[in-house]
Amino acid sequence: MDLTQQLILFVISLLANIFSAFAGGGAGLIQFPALIFLGLPFGVALATHKVASVALGIGATLRNMREKALERKFAAFILVCGLPGVVLGASVILAVPDTAARIALGVLTAGLGVYSAFKPELGQSHTPTHRDARGYAIGGTVIFVIGALNGSLTSGTGLFVTLWLVRWFGLDYKRAVAYTLILVGMFWNGTGAVTLGILGEIRWSWLPALLLGSLFGGYIGAHLAITKGNKWIKRAFEVITIAVGAKLVIG
């Protein structure tokens, strides 16, 4: 790629990841379709996007480390439940037609935003729930399923994790976004990138601009999420989920 194309990729990645880090997911709404529009086949664009998304998690981690908002045992639980799903999803997606799954995911993703909009108090306070054996079993199963979606599809799965942590485990939006950005952005996407890289192809020459945009976008978005508070994060989450859902349905 020439310098102009790299600059375009950087700007696209920066904006996509600022919004994603602030709302708790959705970078693929802008970044992934842009890779296809610029000429990458679906599978190559997916693998390249996953690699770039790891930098989002790194950028967000650098900002959130100063807040010390994560519980180590709960973070480990999310990883243990989600990573096998990521590997499963990434292993099968390259052989599966994605149109029906993409539309279904779009409808469900938009539904997350509508649901949140009709629940004014959702995620505004941190009140941990379902921390017993049954709660962890149900919560972990859903996280595994979301992990499989994360490995196989590109847009919205981080938003699923954010809302599930809010709705089922009682986190406020600020804490839920922190977990999503660090664990999904860095570890889930990293695992998906490795799996897709082994089974498919990564366009390495496109990555410098994408990685820089994701890194800076993740840091800036995480800073906005920390400083603006739960009300603004909730509104951003609702806008991004409905936009991601519409994009997935339209194609």
Summary of the structure (lengths in Angstrom):
residues: 251
radius of gyration: 16.5
end to end distance: 26.1
largest distance: 54.6
contacts: 992
relative contact order: 0.25
helix: 79%
strand: 0%
